[in-house]
Amino acid sequence: MKLIRNLSVVLAAIILAGLLRRPFDDRLAANMQERNLLPPPIELDTREELGQTALAIALGGLRPLVAAMLNLEAHGYWEEQDWYEVEQSYVTIVALQPRVRYYWGTGSWHLYSNAYADYADKPGLSEGRRKRKQKEFFDKGITFLERGVQQNPQDWRLCRLLGNALSGNWRPQNLERAVECFAQGYATSGAPQLQRSHVYCLSRIPSRKVEAWDACREMWADKGNRRFPTPQTIFFALQSWAGETTYSMEEILGSRRHAAQKLTDYWFRQVEGFPMDGVEEMIGQLCEEFKVPNRFHPLTHPPGKTFDHDPFTLKPYSPHPITGKPRTRTWRSIWMNRPRDSYWSYLRSAEATQ
């Protein structure tokens, strides 16, 4: 009887100690999760998806191992283009490893880019169904990546991934939302990459050109940003638009030969929506100054002009090997693929003889 009474006292003491410690333990666990030192608990839905073996491993502290195994499995689904299984795999993976940027980036990329591209030419689908599927998986990928940003607010690289996803040229765009993502990431981190991306995206919105010019000047104040061709050419175009001459062309772009090269490459990026103020005029002046021959003059045709034949050999392009439909190419792709190297070589030789 005495033994039972003693055991009861000990058991009651243990229970009481546990109840007293629980608020402290809860606060400690929440604090460690906030500081990324402890992953959040596995949700009930995730436990059901894992199965008994994987769940036992995950609960045993080997969540990274289970996530890695599921990532390999998801790779197989990607090869089979089973996009619904890819989606479900990464939903489970990020539930196990919500702080790992790679899983958020890879999972979203498969959905908003790979699945989107797959449905663009998937056989056996009507045009209406094809577009619905593309929109479905693009939206799923963006939503997935937005969850990653929300759960990792200090990871500016996820903001950059989301901004890039929303501002790509060959998929649906939301430039206004992308600008917000880049601004959010820059405000959090101060990373120059985010500042440049913010300016790039903002400059592509015609109605926000004044704001873009202000942001561009702020970017230009950091001399580290001046090393890259895209900030240089955007600054040149926006300064031309603003009618200012604070910096000369040489101060912005380097020598006149470098200016002829950089501005020409930038000119052929019109498909991206960058401002082009003063660019065509300056290219024309520089080509006249360097006496660029017509055979590789960049302004011979507008960048978007299409050809069904090679403008140099006049031979028609071969039809598509699968569909049999005639193929066309734009002057942009023709010039960037062929005369561009000759143009650069000519400019170097012309500069050397001056």
C-alpha positions as semicolon CSV with decimal commas, in nm:
position;residue;x (nm);y (nm);z (nm)
1;M;0,000;0,000;0,000
2;K;0,283;0,233;0,091
3;L;0,453;0,155;-0,245
4;I;0,138;0,246;-0,437
5;R;0,108;0,571;-0,243
6;N;0,470;0,662;-0,316
7;L;0,429;0,584;-0,687
8;S;0,116;0,799;-0,698
9;V;0,305;1,089;-0,540
10;V;0,591;1,052;-0,789
11;L;0,350;1,029;-1,084
12;A;0,157;1,335;-0,965
13;A;0,484;1,527;-0,926
14;I;0,590;1,434;-1,279
15;I;0,254;1,543;-1,424
16;L;0,261;1,869;-1,229
17;A;0,618;1,941;-1,339
18;G;0,519;1,872;-1,700
19;L;0,224;2,109;-1,680
20;L;0,439;2,380;-1,524
21;R;0,709;2,336;-1,788
22;R;0,474;2,324;-2,086
23;P;0,436;2,705;-2,138
24;F;0,813;2,743;-2,118
25;D;0,870;2,455;-2,362
26;D;0,608;2,594;-2,602
27;R;0,770;2,938;-2,598
28;L;1,114;2,785;-2,648
29;A;0,992;2,572;-2,942
30;A;0,818;2,872;-3,103
31;N;1,130;3,084;-3,059
32;M;1,352;2,816;-3,214
33;Q;1,111;2,772;-3,506
34;E;1,109;3,147;-3,564
35;R;1,490;3,147;-3,573
36;N;1,492;2,848;-3,810
37;L;1,661;2,631;-3,548
38;L;1,368;2,391;-3,523
39;P;1,128;2,288;-3,803
40;P;0,753;2,328;-3,746
41;P;0,561;2,015;-3,644
42;I;0,443;1,779;-3,918
43;E;0,080;1,849;-4,000
44;L;-0,183;1,574;-3,993
45;D;-0,233;1,573;-4,372
46;T;0,140;1,530;-4,426
47;R;0,152;1,241;-4,178
48;E;-0,119;1,060;-4,372
49;E;0,065;1,112;-4,701
50;L;0,401;0,984;-4,574
51;G;0,297;0,635;-4,469
52;Q;0,412;0,454;-4,156
53;T;0,776;0,394;-4,248
54;A;0,855;0,743;-4,376
55;L;0,660;0,900;-4,091
56;A;0,858;0,702;-3,836
57;I;1,182;0,819;-3,997
58;A;1,063;1,179;-4,009
59;L;0,947;1,178;-3,648
60;G;1,279;1,025;-3,555
61;G;1,455;1,346;-3,658
62;L;1,544;1,248;-4,015
63;R;1,308;1,480;-4,198
64;P;1,585;1,595;-4,438
65;L;1,638;1,232;-4,542
66;V;1,269;1,175;-4,613
67;A;1,249;1,502;-4,806
68;A;1,552;1,404;-5,014
69;M;1,398;1,063;-5,092
70;L;1,072;1,228;-5,198
71;N;1,267;1,474;-5,414
72;L;1,423;1,182;-5,602
73;E;1,077;1,034;-5,647
74;A;0,949;1,369;-5,777
75;H;1,231;1,371;-6,032
76;G;1,089;1,049;-6,172
77;Y;0,742;1,205;-6,196
78;W;0,899;1,500;-6,379
79;E;1,059;1,267;-6,633
80;E;0,717;1,106;-6,686
81;Q;0,556;1,453;-6,705
82;D;0,308;1,352;-6,438
83;W;0,254;1,704;-6,313
84;Y;-0,011;1,627;-6,053
85;E;0,224;1,382;-5,879
86;V;0,506;1,636;-5,904
87;E;0,283;1,892;-5,736
88;Q;0,178;1,657;-5,455
89;S;0,537;1,544;-5,396
90;Y;0,663;1,897;-5,344
91;V;0,369;1,991;-5,123
92;T;0,480;1,710;-4,892
93;I;0,849;1,792;-4,928
94;V;0,812;2,155;-4,822
95;A;0,590;2,046;-4,532
96;L;0,891;1,847;-4,411
97;Q;1,157;2,106;-4,501
98;P;0,989;2,448;-4,519
99;R;1,318;2,638;-4,477
100;V;1,499;2,484;-4,774
101;R;1,485;2,729;-5,066
102;Y;1,582;2,464;-5,320
103;Y;1,257;2,272;-5,273
104;W;1,040;2,581;-5,308
105;G;1,227;2,693;-5,618
106;T;1,237;2,352;-5,785
107;G;0,876;2,262;-5,709
108;S;0,741;2,592;-5,835
109;W;0,963;2,582;-6,147
110;H;0,824;2,242;-6,245
111;L;0,470;2,379;-6,221
112;Y;0,478;2,733;-6,359
113;S;0,744;2,667;-6,623
114;N;0,790;2,299;-6,712
115;A;0,423;2,197;-6,690
116;Y;0,323;2,523;-6,860
117;A;0,561;2,451;-7,150
118;D;0,458;2,084;-7,169
119;Y;0,091;2,168;-7,218
120;A;0,181;2,420;-7,489
121;D;0,249;2,139;-7,737
122;K;0,098;1,832;-7,568
123;P;-0,077;1,625;-7,839
124;G;-0,444;1,532;-7,824
125;L;-0,573;1,844;-7,649
126;S;-0,817;2,102;-7,781
127;E;-0,693;2,460;-7,784
128;G;-0,932;2,556;-7,505
129;R;-0,826;2,269;-7,279
130;R;-0,460;2,336;-7,355
131;K;-0,489;2,696;-7,239
132;R;-0,684;2,599;-6,926
133;K;-0,416;2,347;-6,828
134;Q;-0,139;2,597;-6,888
135;K;-0,313;2,857;-6,673
136;E;-0,387;2,598;-6,404
137;F;-0,026;2,493;-6,358
138;F;0,117;2,841;-6,398
139;D;-0,114;2,963;-6,120
140;K;-0,027;2,661;-5,905
141;G;0,345;2,729;-5,942
142;I;0,308;3,096;-5,851
143;T;0,085;3,015;-5,553
144;F;0,334;2,753;-5,435
145;L;0,622;3,001;-5,455
146;E;0,417;3,270;-5,279
147;R;0,373;3,025;-4,990
148;G;0,749;2,987;-4,979
149;V;0,794;3,364;-4,955
150;Q;0,534;3,389;-4,679
151;Q;0,696;3,112;-4,476
152;N;1,048;3,246;-4,527
153;P;1,010;3,626;-4,515
154;Q;1,382;3,680;-4,452
155;D;1,495;3,484;-4,759
156;W;1,527;3,753;-5,027
157;R;1,627;3,496;-5,287
158;L;1,275;3,353;-5,280
159;C;1,141;3,705;-5,346
160;R;1,375;3,721;-5,643
161;L;1,258;3,382;-5,773
162;L;0,895;3,494;-5,747
163;G;0,966;3,826;-5,919
164;N;1,149;3,649;-6,201
165;A;0,863;3,401;-6,241
166;L;0,612;3,684;-6,273
167;S;0,820;3,891;-6,518
168;G;0,941;3,626;-6,767
169;N;0,885;3,697;-7,135
170;W;0,750;3,365;-7,253
171;R;0,490;3,309;-6,980
172;P;0,202;3,516;-6,838
173;Q;0,334;3,834;-6,680
174;N;0,236;4,041;-6,381
175;L;0,497;4,315;-6,382
176;E;0,326;4,516;-6,108
177;R;0,335;4,218;-5,870
178;A;0,694;4,140;-5,974
179;V;0,800;4,497;-5,887
180;E;0,650;4,446;-5,540
181;C;0,844;4,122;-5,495
182;F;1,176;4,279;-5,590
183;A;1,108;4,584;-5,371
184;Q;1,015;4,359;-5,077
185;G;1,332;4,154;-5,115
186;Y;1,550;4,463;-5,146
187;A;1,391;4,629;-4,841
188;T;1,457;4,313;-4,639
189;S;1,811;4,243;-4,754
190;G;1,959;4,549;-4,927
191;A;2,096;4,305;-5,189
192;P;2,215;4,491;-5,503
193;Q;2,076;4,208;-5,721
194;L;1,727;4,290;-5,597
195;Q;1,778;4,661;-5,651
196;R;1,881;4,602;-6,012
197;S;1,595;4,359;-6,072
198;H;1,353;4,615;-5,929
199;V;1,476;4,878;-6,174
200;Y;1,471;4,636;-6,468
201;C;1,110;4,542;-6,401
202;L;0,990;4,892;-6,317
203;S;1,141;5,032;-6,639
204;R;0,926;4,788;-6,840
205;I;0,602;4,950;-6,718
206;P;0,544;5,256;-6,941
207;S;0,305;5,423;-6,697
208;R;0,570;5,420;-6,422
209;K;0,857;5,572;-6,616
210;V;0,903;5,864;-6,377
211;E;0,929;5,624;-6,085
212;A;1,164;5,404;-6,286
213;W;1,396;5,698;-6,356
214;D;1,408;5,788;-5,986
215;A;1,485;5,426;-5,893
216;C;1,744;5,405;-6,171
217;R;1,931;5,710;-6,044
218;E;1,931;5,563;-5,695
219;M;2,071;5,239;-5,838
220;W;2,334;5,433;-6,036
221;A;2,454;5,602;-5,718
222;D;2,599;5,266;-5,611
223;K;2,904;5,236;-5,835
224;G;2,898;4,858;-5,803
225;N;2,584;4,854;-6,016
226;R;2,755;5,041;-6,298
227;R;2,966;4,739;-6,396
228;F;2,682;4,558;-6,570
229;P;2,556;4,622;-6,926
230;T;2,182;4,614;-6,844
231;P;2,196;4,889;-6,577
232;Q;2,417;5,092;-6,812
233;T;2,183;5,070;-7,110
234;I;1,865;5,126;-6,907
235;F;2,026;5,431;-6,745
236;F;2,122;5,563;-7,090
237;A;1,766;5,517;-7,223
238;L;1,594;5,671;-6,920
239;Q;1,836;5,964;-6,910
240;S;1,758;6,023;-7,278
241;W;1,387;6,006;-7,199
242;A;1,428;6,254;-6,914
243;G;1,619;6,492;-7,143
244;E;1,911;6,511;-6,901
245;T;2,283;6,507;-6,980
246;T;2,430;6,452;-6,635
247;Y;2,647;6,169;-6,767
248;S;2,796;6,146;-7,114
249;M;2,751;5,834;-7,324
250;E;3,114;5,738;-7,263
251;E;3,074;5,776;-6,886
252;I;2,774;5,546;-6,895
253;L;2,878;5,285;-7,151
254;G;3,255;5,312;-7,186
255;S;3,428;5,379;-7,518
256;R;3,227;5,456;-7,832
257;R;3,299;5,106;-7,960
258;H;3,164;4,953;-7,640
259;A;2,862;5,180;-7,666
260;A;2,795;5,054;-8,021
261;Q;2,810;4,695;-7,896
262;K;2,605;4,736;-7,577
263;L;2,335;4,956;-7,727
264;T;2,289;4,719;-8,021
265;D;2,246;4,415;-7,796
266;Y;2,002;4,621;-7,588
267;W;1,814;4,728;-7,902
268;F;1,735;4,367;-7,980
269;R;1,582;4,320;-7,633
270;Q;1,270;4,514;-7,728
271;V;1,067;4,197;-7,685
272;E;1,132;4,234;-7,310
273;G;0,972;4,578;-7,302
274;F;1,272;4,785;-7,192
275;P;1,270;5,161;-7,267
276;M;1,443;5,244;-7,595
277;D;1,455;5,625;-7,583
278;G;1,751;5,758;-7,782
279;V;1,890;5,410;-7,849
280;E;1,811;5,379;-8,222
281;E;1,940;5,728;-8,294
282;M;2,268;5,665;-8,113
283;I;2,319;5,328;-8,285
284;G;2,267;5,499;-8,620
285;Q;2,522;5,768;-8,535
286;L;2,782;5,518;-8,416
287;C;2,735;5,290;-8,717
288;E;2,783;5,590;-8,945
289;E;3,090;5,695;-8,748
290;F;3,244;5,347;-8,776
291;K;3,122;5,306;-9,139
292;V;2,950;4,975;-9,063
293;P;2,874;4,783;-9,388
294;N;2,510;4,709;-9,474
295;R;2,563;4,332;-9,461
296;F;2,568;4,335;-9,081
297;H;2,416;4,672;-8,998
298;P;2,186;4,611;-8,697
299;L;1,923;4,861;-8,812
300;T;1,872;4,707;-9,156
301;H;1,534;4,572;-9,038
302;P;1,315;4,617;-8,728
303;P;1,397;4,351;-8,464
304;G;1,054;4,187;-8,490
305;K;1,038;4,161;-8,869
306;T;0,982;3,798;-8,973
307;F;1,136;3,612;-9,266
308;D;1,037;3,285;-9,428
309;H;1,376;3,275;-9,600
310;D;1,736;3,354;-9,510
311;P;1,782;3,726;-9,592
312;F;2,148;3,666;-9,678
313;T;2,128;3,353;-9,897
314;L;1,759;3,404;-9,997
315;K;1,700;3,033;-9,939
316;P;1,364;2,942;-9,776
317;Y;1,371;2,795;-9,428
318;S;1,296;2,423;-9,404
319;P;0,951;2,331;-9,265
320;H;0,901;2,211;-8,908
321;P;1,013;1,843;-8,894
322;I;0,705;1,734;-8,695
323;T;0,417;1,956;-8,805
324;G;0,542;2,022;-9,157
325;K;0,438;2,386;-9,125
326;P;0,657;2,661;-9,275
327;R;0,900;2,811;-9,028
328;T;0,986;3,178;-8,992
329;R;1,254;3,368;-8,803
330;T;1,271;3,723;-8,675
331;W;1,547;3,967;-8,766
332;R;1,641;3,963;-8,396
333;S;1,717;3,590;-8,395
334;I;1,887;3,609;-8,737
335;W;2,111;3,901;-8,643
336;M;2,200;3,774;-8,294
337;N;2,286;3,432;-8,433
338;R;2,491;3,537;-8,732
339;P;2,602;3,895;-8,812
340;R;2,653;3,994;-8,449
341;D;3,001;3,840;-8,417
342;S;3,108;3,994;-8,747
343;Y;2,974;4,329;-8,633
344;W;3,174;4,313;-8,310
345;S;3,492;4,210;-8,496
346;Y;3,445;4,494;-8,742
347;L;3,402;4,749;-8,462
348;R;3,723;4,634;-8,294
349;S;3,922;4,660;-8,617
350;A;3,765;4,996;-8,703
351;E;3,851;5,133;-8,359
352;A;4,210;5,013;-8,395
353;T;4,257;5,201;-8,724
354;Q;4,115;5,529;-8,600
